[in-house]
Amino acid sequence: MKTHATGAALSSSTPSTRPWHILPVIVLAQFAGTSVWFSGNAVIAELDRVLGLGGPAHGAVTSAVQGGFIAGTLVFALFNIADRWRPRDVFLACAVLAALANGAMALLPQLDSGRYPALLAARFAAGFFLAGIYPVGMKIAASWYREGLGAALGWLVGALVVGTALPHLLRGSLPAGGWVPVVLAVSLLAVAGGVLLHRVVPEGPFLQPAPKFDPGALVRAFAAPDFRASAFGYFGHMWELYTLWAFAPLMLAAYAQRHGVGIDVPLWSFFIIGAGGLGCVAGGLVSRRAGSARVAFGQLGLSGLCCLASPLAYALPPIGFLAFMVFWGVVVAGDSPQFSALNAATAPRAFVGSALTIANCIGFAISVVSLQAMSLAADRLPVAWWFVPVAIGPALGLLACRRLAARGA
């Protein structure tokens, strides 16, 4: 077992003493590592043709990644992985392992049977090791910031959002049928990000060991009214977020078919999902004056309105529809770092780490339920009406956190 350095050689970390490259490199590494997240979604049409997956595969592939991330988050918390070993070692190892799990999709056509279960297992494994990339990258960033961490997290979550969108851009840049290069390029990028962070960014002077994970914190944390309000707002956000990201390409394709127009689906999927990075960064800047609760409440309200207005958007001309979808992409993700900041600020101090882990796991479990519900609804509702029922998530989230927003928490 290794113990990680705490950066004691650096007595403090302020904008004047912290190396300028720390945040940009962490952001770049986070972007590269999390590109694995939606790699399967970006090539799902080709996988369906090659492997004969069938109708429910679209939601199931995303749900497998989400399930892996939930399992990985719990395992990492139970065994204090990022405290037993240096966080940057954990980040590198998980980047390599996530890349291998992602690259395994390229081998699926070689199997004689069991291709669909193997695909889901590979996506689950990729999600599991993402638990050592996204949260651990944030832990490394926090070790360099005593002040200004909220704005830094806005950049980090923005990097995750753009990284999630990247496979769609790669898919759009290649000719039809070129899905294997997308998968392999994403895997190589994830490894490169892990190596870059490991070699360039040491742990900072404010690195703190995480408190021991306590599953019993579930009851005690949710007994605190402010944490309960923040967490339920976050759950409403998670009900919508990954469902929109997963089904945006299908919505674009349906609009193009309905109106008989040409839309570059992979490219616009990248723009819609990646636009959330702007929402994260801008929301982080605005939150310095308005407070995280008001920013989160405002963006969650706007994304909920987009759910309700989505049937009308299908009547717009192409430029109007695409502008609507990009705006939706901005606000659907922009509240993520603000809810993270709110959860951290309102969690009981005695078990803040356990409370955040539990809230994250519940949030991602909710996204799995939403994805599966959408897969069922997609067979029963016209595409223009898919997201009207999804508005229940943002509505309940707004109801839960309205008191925090009113007082500007």
VOTOR-339989 format. One record per residue: x, y, z of N, C-alpha, C in turn; residue in three letters. Coordinates in steps of 0.02 Angstrom, whole numbers, plus 32768, in hexadecimal, padded with zeros to 4 digits. Example, Ala and Ser with C-alpha at 12.3 -4.5 7.8 and 13.67 -1.06 7.14 Angstrom:
<pts>
82947EE4818682677F1F818682947F5B8186ALA82827F90816282AC7FCB816582858002818ASER
</pts>
This chain:
<pts>
802A7FC58000800080008000802C803E8000MET801A806F7FD7803F80AD7FD4801880E47FF6LYS803C81138013801C814F802B802F81877FFETHR800181B57FF0800F81E97FBF802A82277FE2HIS8050824E7FBD806C828B7FD7803582C07FDFALA803F82EE800D800E83228018802483647FFDTHR805C83677FDD807483A67FC2808B83D57FF8GLY80A583BA802F80B883E4806780F084148055ALA811484068021814A8433800D812F84777FF9ALA80EF84787FE580D084B77FD480A684CD800FLEU80BA850080328098851280708053852F8063SER8047854B80298005856580197FFC85657FCESER7FBE856A7FB97FAF856C7F727F7F85A47F64SER7F9885DA7F497F7086137F367F7B861E7EEDTHR7F52864A7ECE7F5E86577E877FA5866C7E77PRO7FC9868A7EA7800D86A17E9A8041866A7EA4SER803086377ECC806086017EDA804F85C07EB7THR801185B77EA47FFC857A7E838014857C7E3AARG803785487E23804E85487DDC801385547DADPRO801F857C7D7A7FE985917D4E7FC985577D28TRP7FF185227D1E7FD984EC7CF37FAC84B97D17HIS7FA684BE7D597F84848A7D7F7F3C84807D67ILE7F1484B47D687ECE84AC7D557EC6849A7D0BLEU7EE984BC7CDC7EE184A87C967EF2845E7C89PRO7F2684447CAA7F3983FF7C9E7F0483CF7CBCVAL7EEB83DF7CF77EB783B47D147E7983B67CE8ILE7E6783F17CD07E2D83F77CA47E3783CD7C65VAL7E7283D27C467E8083AC7C0A7E7F83607C17LEU7E9C834B7C4F7E9C83047C5F7E5582EB7C6EALA7E2E83157C907DE883027C9E7DC182FC7C5DGLN7DCB832B7C307DAB83297BEE7DBD82E87BC9PHE7DFD82D67BCA7E14829B7BA57DF9825B7BC5ALA7DFC82577C087DE5821A7C297D9B820E7C22GLY7D7482427C297D2B82397C287D0F82327BE1THR7D3982387BAE7D22822C7B6A7D0B81E47B61SER7D2081B77B8E7D0B81717B8B7CC0816A7B9AVAL7CA4819A7BBE7C6081937BD97C2C81847BA3TRP7C2B81AB7B6D7BF881A37B3A7C1481877AF9PHE7C4C81667AFE7C6981487AC27C3A81157AA2SER7C1A80EC7ACC7BEB80BB7AB17BAE80DA7A91GLY7B9681117AAD7B5C81337A907B6B81517A4CASN7BA8816B7A447BB9818B7A067BB9815B79CBALA7BC6811B79D97BCB80E979A37B9380B579A8VAL7B5E80C579CD7B2A809379D97B07807E7999ILE7B0080AB79697ADE8099792A7B0780647905ALA7B4A806E79027B75803D78E17B777FFC7908GLU7B7A8000794A7B797FC379727B387F9C7967LEU7B017FBF79617AC17F9F79557AC27F797913ASP7ADD7F9978DF7AE07F78789E7B0F7F3C789FARG7B497F4378BF7B7B7F0E78BE7B687ED578ECVAL7B4D7EE679267B407EB379597AF77E9E795ELEU7ACA7EC4793D7A837EB479417A687EB97988GLY7A6F7EF479A77A607EFC79ED7A157F0079FCLEU79EF7F1F79D179A77F2679DE79967F6879FFGLY79557F727A0879397FB37A1D79527FCF7A5EGLY79527FA97A9679617FC87AD779AA7FD67AE2PRO79D57FC97AB17A1D7FCE7ABC7A3280157ACCALA7A1180477AB07A28808C7AB87A2880A07B01HIS79F180947B2379EE80A57B697A1880767B94GLY7A1B80367B817A3F80057BA97A8A80137BA9ALA7AA580297B717AED80377B6E7B00806F7B9DVAL7AD780A47B9E7AE480DB7BCD7ADA80C57C15THR7AA5809E7C217A9880877C657AD0805B7C7FSER7AEF80347C537B27800A7C697B6180347C82ALA7B70806B7C5F7BA680977C767B9380B77CB9VAL7B5580CE7CBF7B3E80EC7CFD7B4280BA7D37GLN7B2D807C7D2A7B3080497D5E7B77803B7D73GLY7BA580397D427BEC802F7D537C0780677D7DGLY7BF380A47D6D7C0B80DE7D937BF280DB7DDBPHE7BB380C87DE47B9780C27E277BBF808E7E4FILE7BCA80537E317BEF801F7E537C3680357E63ALA7C5780557E327C9B806D7E3D7C9F80A07E74GLY7C7080CF7E757C7081037EA97C6A80E47EEETHR7C3E80B27EF67C3680927F377C74806B7F4BLEU7C9280477F1C7CCF80207F2B7D09804E7F3EVAL7D1180847F187D4780B37F267D3E80D47F6BPHE7CFE80E17F7D7CF080FF7FBE7CF980CD7FF7ALA7CE180907FEE7CE6805D80227D2E804C8033LEU7D58804A80007D9E8036800B7DCE8071800BPHE7DB380AE800A7DDE80EA800D7E1880E67FDBASN7E0880D47F9D7E3C80C87F6B7E6981047F62ILE7E4C81407F5D7E73817C7F4F7E9981957F8BALA7E9081757FC67EB8818480017EEE814F800CASP7EE181127FF87F1380DD7FFF7F4C80E67FCDARG7F3C81007F937F6E810D7F607F6B81567F4BTRP7FA1816E7F2D7FA181B47F177F6981BF7EE3ARG7F4381F57EEA7F0C82007EBB7F2382007E72PRO7F5D821D7E637F71821E7E1C7F8281D87E03ARG7F9A81AB7E307FA481657E1B7F6281447E0DASP7F3181527E377EEE81367E2D7ED081507DEBVAL7ED881917DDF7EBE81AF7DA17EDD818D7D64PHE7F1F81857D647F4081667D2B7F29811E7D21LEU7F2980F67D587F1580B07D527ECE80AA7D37ALA7EA180D47D507E5B80D07D3A7E5380E97CF2CYS7E7A811B7CDE7E7781317C997E8B80F97C69ALA7EC080D47C7C7ED7809C7C527EA280657C51VAL7E8780537C8B7E56801D7C8E7E1580307C6CLEU7DFF806F7C737DC380857C4F7DCF80837C04ALA7E0B80967BEF7E1B80947BA77E19804C7B8DALA7E33801D7BB47E317FD67B9E7DEA7FBD7B9ALEU7DC07FCE7BCC7D7A7FB97BCA7D577FD77B8EALA7D6680167B807D4780377B467D5F80187B05ASN7DA0800B7B007DBC7FEE7AC37DA27FA87AB6GLY7D8B7F867AEA7D727F427AE17D367F407AB2ALA7D147F787AA97CDB7F797A7A7CF27F687A34MET7D307F797A227D487F6C79DF7D4E7F2279D1ALA7D517EF97A067D597EB079FD7D167E8C79F9LEU7CE07EAE7A057C9F7E8D7A087C8C7E6979C8LEU7C997E85798C7C867E60794F7CA97E1D7948PRO7CE07E12796D7D047DD379687CE37D9B7991GLN7CB47DAD79BD7C947D7B79E67C5F7D5579BELEU7C5A7D1579CB7C287CEC79A97BE37CF279C9ASP7BE27D017A0A7BA27D087A2D7BAD7D357A6ASER7B757D487A897B797D6F7AC67B937DB67ABBGLY7B877DD27A807BA37E147A717B817E4B7A9BARG7B407E477AA27B1C7E7B7AC77B307E7A7B11TYR7B307E407B337B477E407B797B907E577B7FPRO7BBA7E467B4E7BFF7E5C7B517C047EA87B4AALA7BDA7EC57B1F7BD97F0E7B177BC57F2F7B59LEU7B907F167B787B7A7F347BB77BAF7F2C7BEELEU7BD17EF37BEF7C067EE87C207C407F197C15ALA7C517F247BD67C887F537BC77C757F9A7BDCALA7C377FAD7BCF7C217FF17BE37C1C7FF77C2FARG7C077FC27C507C057FC37C9A7C4C7FCC7CB5PHE7C7C7FA87C997CC17FAD7CB17CDD7FF37CA4ALA7CCC80107C6A7CE380557C5D7CC680847C91ALA7C86807D7CA27C6780A77CD57C87809D7D19GLY7C97805F7D297CB780507D6A7CF880777D71PHE7D2180777D3E7D6280987D447D5D80E37D3BPHE7D2680FB7D1E7D1B81447D1D7D15815F7D64LEU7D0281357D947CFF814A7DDA7D43815C7DF6ALA7D7881477DD47DBC815A7DE77DD881927DBEGLY7DAE81AF7D927DC481E77D687DA182277D7DILE7D6082297D777D3B82667D857D40827B7DCFTYR7D2D82527DFF7D3282697E457D7A82737E5CPRO7DA882487E447DED824E7E5A7E0D828C7E3CVAL7DFB829D7DFE7E1482DB7DE17DFE83177E0BGLY7DC083157E237DA8834B7E4E7DCF834D7E91MET7DDF83127EAB7E0583107EE97E4A83307EE0LYS7E6A83227EA77EAB833F7E997EA5838B7E93ILE7E7183A17E707E6683EA7E697E5C840A7EADALA7E3383EA7ED87E2584067F1A7E65840B7F44ALA7E9683E07F367ED483E27F5D7EFE84207F4CSER7EEC84447F187F1184807F047EEC84C07F14TRP7EAE84BA7F2C7E8584F67F367E6A84F87F7ETYR7E7C852E7FA17E5B853C7FE07E21856C7FD5ARG7E2985987FA47DF485C67F907DEB85C17F45GLU7DB085D27F2D7DA385D27EE67D96858D7EC9GLY7D89855A7EF47D7E85177EDB7D3E85137EB2LEU7D0B853A7EC57CCB85377EA07CD385477E56GLY7CFA857C7E487D05858E7E027D2E85587DDFALA7D5F853C7E037D8885077DE67D5D84CA7DD5ALA7D2E84B97E017D0284807DF37CD6848E7DB7LEU7CC484CD7DAB7C9E84DD7D6F7CC484CA7D30GLY7D0584D87D307D3084C47CF77D3584787CF2TRP7D3B84567D2C7D44840E7D2A7D0583EA7D12LEU7CCB83FF7D2B7C8D83E17D147C8283F27CCAVAL7C94842F7CB77C9084417C707CBB84147C45GLY7CF784037C5E7D2383D57C397D0383917C32ALA7CE283797C687CBF833A7C647C89833C7C2ELEU7C6383737C2C7C2D83797BFC7C4783777BB4VAL7C7B839E7BA77C9783A07B637CB7835D7B52VAL7CD9833F7B847CF682FC7B787CC182C97B67GLY7C8882CE7B897C5082A17B7A7C3782AA7B33THR7C3982E77B1B7C2182F67AD77C5282E27AA1ALA7C9382DE7AB27CC782D67A7F7CBD829A7A50LEU7CAA825F7A697CA282277A3A7C7282357A00PRO7C3F825F7A0C7C11827179D67C36829979A1HIS7C6282C679B67C8882EE79867CB782C1795ELEU7CD8829279807D058264795D7CDD823A792BLEU7CA2822379417C7A81FA79137C66822178D6ARG7C55826078DE7C40828978A57C78829A7875GLY7CB78294788C7CF082A678627D07826B7837SER7CE9823078417CFE81F4781C7CC781DE77EDLEU7CD881B977B97CA581A1778A7C77816E77ACPRO7C3D8163778E7C0C813477A97C2D80F077B1ALA7C1E80D177EA7C3A808F77F97C7C8091781EGLY7C9980CD78267CDA80D178467CD580D77891GLY7CB680A678B27CAC80AB78FA7CE780927922TRP7D0C806279097D468048792E7D7A807E793BVAL7D8C80A779097DBC80DD79177DA4810D794EPRO7D62811979527D48814479877D57812479CBVAL7D4880E579D27D5280C17A117D9C80C27A25VAL7DC880B379F57E0F80B07A057E2C80F57A13LEU7E14812879EE7E2D816C79FA7E1B81847A40ALA7DDE81757A557DC881897A987DF281657ACDVAL7E0181257AC37E2A81007AF37E70811D7AF7SER7E8E812D7ABF7ED1814B7ABF7ED0818F7AE1LEU7E9C81B57AD67E9781F77AF57E9381F17B41LEU7E6B81C07B597E6581B67BA17EA981A57BC1ALA7ECE817A7BA17F1181687BBA7F3E81A57BBAVAL7F3C81CC7B847F6682087B807F5682397BB8ALA7F1582407BC77F01826D7BFE7F1B82557C41GLY7F1882137C4D7F3181F87C8B7F7C82027C92GLY7FA181F67C5C7FE981FF7C5E7FFB82487C69VAL7FD882757C477FE682BC7C4D7FDD82D37C95LEU7FA482C37CB47F9982D97CF97FCC82BA7D28LEU7FDB827A7D1F800A82587D4B804F82777D49HIS8064828C7D0F80A882A77D0880AE82F07D19ARG807883167D13807D835F7D18805E837B7D58VAL802C83597D75800883757DAE8012834A7DECVAL803A83607E1C803F833C7E5C8003834D7E88PRO7FFB83297EBE7FC7833B7EEE7FDA837D7F0EGLU7FA883A67F1D7FB483E97F387FBB83E97F83GLY7FC884247F9F7FD6842B7FE77F9984228013PRO7F5D84237FF67F20841E801F7EFF83DA8019PHE7F2583A880047F0883657FFD7EF5834A8041LEU7EB6833680477E9D831C80867E8382D5807DGLN7E9182A980AD7E74826580A77E28826880AFPRO7E06823F80897DBD823D808F7DA9821980CEALA7D75823080F07D5E820B812B7D4481C68116PRO7D46819781447D30815481367CE78154811FLYS7CD9812E80EB7C96812C80D07C66810B8101PHE7C2E812B810C7BFD8113813C7BB9810D811AASP7BA480CF81087B6380C880E77B2A80E28112PRO7B3380E281547AFF80FB81807AF381458179GLY7B20816781557B1781AF814A7AD981BE8120ALA7ABE818B80FF7A83819580D57A4A81B480FELEU7A3D819781387A0681B081627A1981F28181VAL7A5581F7819D7A68823381C27A70826F8194ARG7A8B826481587A94829C812A7A5282B88113ALA7A23828C810279E382A480E779B582BE811DPHE79CA82B7815C79A482D7819179B283218195ALA79E88338817579F88380817379D083A1813CALA79A583D1814C797783EE811A799A840D80DEPRO79D1843280E979F2845280B17A1284208082ASP7A3283EC809E7A5083B980737A198393804EPHE79E38384806F79AB8362804D7990838C8014ARG798A83CD801E797183F97FE979A183FA7FAEALA79E284007FBC7A1484027F877A1883C07F62SER7A1883897F877A1E83477F6879E283387F3CALA79A683497F53796B833B7F2A796983687EECPHE798483A57EF0798C83CD7EB579BA83AC7E83GLY79F283917E9D7A22836D7E737A03832F7E53TYR79D9830C7E7979B982D07E5D798B82E37E22PHE7967831B7E29793D83317DF1796783427DB4GLY79A083607DBF79CF836F7D8879E8832F7D67HIS79F982FC7D8E7A1382BD7D7279DE82967D4DMET799F829F7D5F7969827D7D3B796982927CF1TRP797B82D07CE4797882EA7CA079BA82E57C7BGLU79F282F17C9D7A3382FE7C7C7A4882C77C4CLEU7A54828B7C657A6F82567C3A7A3C823C7C08TYR79FD82447C1879C982307BE879CB825D7BABTHR79D3829E7BB579D982CA7B7B7A1982BB7B54LEU7A5082B27B777A8F82A37B557A8A82637B2BTRP7A6982307B477A6481F07B247A3681F47AE8ALA7A00821A7AED79CD82197AB979CF82547A8APHE79FC82847A957A0282BD7A687A1082A77A1FALA7A3D82767A127A47826279CC7A08824779ACPRO79DF822279D179A1820879B5796F824079A7LEU796E827379D2794282AC79C7795782D27989MET799882DB797F79B082FD7943799E82D77904LEU79A9829579067999826C78CB794F826D78BCALA7925826C78F178DD826D78E678C782AF78C8ALA78E482E778E078D2832878C378E6832B7879TYR79228313786A793A83147824790C82EC77F7ALA78F682B1780F78CA828777E7788582A777DFGLN786C82C57814782A82E378137826831D77E3ARG785B834577DF785B838277B6787F83787774HIS789C833E776A78BF8331772C78FC835D7721GLY7921836A7756795C839477527999836C7767VAL79D3838377527A11836277657A2E838177A4GLY7A3A835977D67A5A836F78147A9483407823ILE7ACE835B782F7B08833378437AFD831F788CASP7AE082E478967ACC82D078DA7B0782CB790AVAL7B3F82AA78F77B7782A779277B9282EC7939PRO7B99831879087BB5835B79157B8783837943LEU7B46838279367B1883A9795F7B0D838879A3TRP7B15834779A87B14832679EA7B4E83407A14SER7B88834779F47BC283637A177BB483AA7A30PHE7B9783D37A057B8984187A187B56841B7A52PHE7B2283F27A4E7AEE83F37A817B0983DD7AC5ILE7B2D83A57AC67B48838C7B057B8183B97B1DILE7BAE83CB7AEF7BE783F47B017BD584397B19GLY7B9C84537B027B8784967B187B7E849A7B63ALA7B7284617B837B6C84617BCB7BAB84787BEEGLY7BE484707BCD7C22848A7BEA7C2084D57BF4GLY7C0184F87BC47BF985417BCB7BCC85517C07LEU7B97852A7C0E7B6985357C467B8B852A7C89GLY7BB884F87C8D7BDC84EA7CCB7C0B85247CDDCYS7C32853A7CAC7C63856F7CB97C3F85B17CC8VAL7C0E85C37C9E7BEA86017CA97BC486007CECALA7BA685C77CFC7B8385C17D3B7BB285C97D76GLY7BEE85AE7D717C1F85B67DA67C3285FE7DB1GLY7C3886247D7B7C4A866B7D817C1086937DA0LEU7BD386857D887B9986A97DA27B8D86997DECVAL7B9C865B7DFF7B8E86467E447BB7866C7E77SER7BEE868B7E627C1686B27E917BEF86EC7EAEARG7BC087077E877B96873E7E9E7B5087287EB2ARG7B3386FC7E897AED86E97E947AE686AF7EC5ALA7B1B86887ECE7B17864D7EF87B05860F7ED0GLY7B1F85D67EE77B1485977EC27ACB85847EBESER7AA4858F7EF37A5F857A7EF47A36859D7EBEALA7A4085DF7EB77A1986047E857A2D85F07E3EARG7A6E85E57E337A8485D07DF07A68858B7DE0VAL7A6D855D7E0F7A5385197E037A08851B7DF8ALA79E485417E20799B85467E1A798885637DD6PHE79AB85977DC1799B85B67D8179A785887D46GLY79E085667D4679EF853A7D0E79C284FC7D0EGLN79B384E27D49798684A87D4B794084BC7D33LEU792A84F97D4578E985107D2E78E785187CE2GLY791D85337CC5791F853C7C7D792084F97C58LEU794684C97C72794884887C51790584647C57SER78E3846D7C9078A084517C96786F846F7C64GLY787484B17C5A784A84D17C27785984B77BE1LEU789984A87BD578AB848B7B93788984477B89CYS7884841F7BBE786083DF7BB9781883EC7BA3CYS77F7841C7BC477B184297BB477A884487B6FLEU77D984707B5A77D484937B1977ED84687ADFALA780A842E7AED782984077AB877F983F47A80SER77B883E67A8C778C83D87A52778684137A23PRO778684507A3D7782848B7A1377C1849479EALEU77F9847F7A057839848879E178398462799FALA7815842A799C78148403795E77F084277925TYR77CA845B793677A88482790277D484BC78E8ALA780D84C77908783984FD78F4786084EB78B5LEU7878851D789078A6850F785978E784F27875PRO791184D3784B794D84B17864797984DC7890PRO7986851B787D79B2854578A47995855278E9ILE7952855A78ED79318565792D793385277959GLY792784EC793A792984AE7960796F84A1797BPHE79A284AB795279E6849E796979FB84D0799FLEU79E6850F799879F5854179CC79D4852E7A0EALA799685167A09797285007A45799784C77A67PHE79AD84967A4079CF845C7A5C7A12846F7A7CMET7A37849D7A5C7A7784B37A797A6B84D87ABBVAL7A3885047ABC7A2885277AFA7A1584F57B31PHE79EE84C37B1F79DC848F7B4F7A1B846C7B69TRP7A4A845F7B3C7A8984407B517AAF846B7B83GLY7AAC84AE7B7A7ACF84DB7BA87AB284D67BEEVAL7A6F84DA7BF47A5084DF7C367A47849B7C57VAL7A4384647C307A3884237C4F7A74840C7C77VAL7AB084237C647AED840E7C877B0984457CB4ALA7AF784847CA77B1784BB7CCA7B0C84BC7D14GLY7AD7849A7D2C7ACB84997D747AF184627D98ASP7B1484367D747B3783FE7D937B6A84157DC8SER7B9A84417DB67BCB84547DEA7BAC847A7E23PRO7B75849E7E167B5584C47E4C7B3284967E7EGLN7B1284627E647AF584317E927B2B840C7EB9PHE7B6483FE7E987B9B83DE7EBC7BB4840B7EF4SER7BBA844C7EE57BD1847B7F187B9E84817F51ALA7B5D84827F3F7B2984867F727B2884487F9ELEU7B2E840D7F807B2F83D07FA87B6983CF7FD8ASN7BA483E67FC17BDE83E87FED7BD5841A8025ALA7BB5845380167BAD848780487B788477807CALA7B46844F80687B0E844280967B1283FF80B9THR7B4083D380A37B46839280C37B60839A810AALA7B488373813A7B628376817E7BAD836C8180PRO7BD0839681A37C1A839581A37C36835281BAARG7C13833081E67C2E82F382047C3782BB81D0ALA7C0F82BC819C7C148286816A7C0582A18124PHE7C2682D881147C1A82F880D37C2D82CA8099VAL7C6682A780A07C7C827B80697C4A8244805AGLY7C328223808F7C0181EE80877BC08208806ASER7BAB824380817B6D826080697B71826F801EALA7BAA828B80087BB2829B7FC17BB4825C7F97LEU7BD782287FAF7BDA81E97F8A7B9581CC7F82THR7B6E81CB7FB87B2B81AF7FB57AFF81D77F85ILE7B03821A7F897ADB82447F5D7AED82397F14ALA7B2E82337F057B4382267EC07B2981E37EA7ASN7B2E81B07ED27B17816E7EBD7ACB816D7EB0CYS7AA6818E7EDC7A5D81917ED27A4D81B87E92ILE7A7281EF7E877A6782167E4A7A7281EE7E0BGLY7AA981C77E097AB781A07DCD7A8681657DC7PHE7A6F814A7E007A3C81157DFC79FB81317DDFALA79EB816F7DF279AF818F7DD679B681987D8AILE79F381A87D7479FD81AF7D2B79F1816D7D07SER7A0381357D2679F680F47D0879AB80E87D01VAL798580F77D35793C80EF7D32791F811B7CFBVAL793781597CF6791D81867CC3792D816D7C7DSER796981537C74797C81397C32795080FE7C1ELEU794480D27C4C791A80987C3C78D180AD7C31GLN78B980DD7C58787580F67C4C786F81167C08ALA78A3813C7BF378A1815A7BB178A381267B7AMET78C980F07B8478CB80BB7B527886809D7B48SER786080967B7E781B807C7B7877ED80B07B58LEU77F580EF7B6D77C981247B5277D5812F7B08ALA781481257AF2782481337AAC77FD81067A7DALA77E780CC7A9577BF809F7A6B777580B07A6CASP776180DE7A99771A80EB7AA3770681337A95ARG773681617A95772781A77A8B774681C07A4ALEU772781F17A297749821379F1778982347A0APRO77BC823579E177FD824E79F777F882957A13VAL77CC82BE79F677C683047A0D77AF83097A56ALA779082D47A6F777482D57AB3779E82AD7AE5TRP77D682937ACF77FF82697AFB780F828A7B3ETRP782282CA7B3B783E82E97B77780B830F7BA1PHE77CC83107B8D779B83317BB77794830E7BFAVAL778F82CB7BFC778D82AA7C3E77CD82B37C67PRO780582BD7C45784682C47C68784683047C93VAL781B83347C81781883737CA7780683697CF0ALA77EB832F7D0177DA83227D47781883247D73ILE785183107D59788F83117D7F78A483577D92GLY78AF83847D6178BE83C97D72788983EA7D9EPRO784983DB7D92781483F97DBB781B83E77E04ALA782683A77E12782F83927E57786F83AD7E75LEU78A483B27E4B78E383CF7E6378DB84177E77GLY78B7843D7E4E78AA84847E5E7881848B7E9ELEU785084607EA5782784637EE1785184557F20LEU788184277F1978A984147F5378DA844B7F68ALA78F8846E7F36792E849D7F48791984E57F45CYS78D984F27F3F78C285387F3878D485627F75ARG78D485447FB178E4856A7FED792D85807FEEARG795A85547FD779A185667FD379AB859F7FA2LEU7988859C7F69798F85D27F38797386147F52ALA793C86107F77791D864D7F90794A86747FBFALA797286517FE5799E8674801379E6867B7FF8ARG79EF86657FB87A2F86717F987A68864A7FB4GLY7A5C860A7FC67A8F85E07FE37AC785D37FB2ALA
</pts>
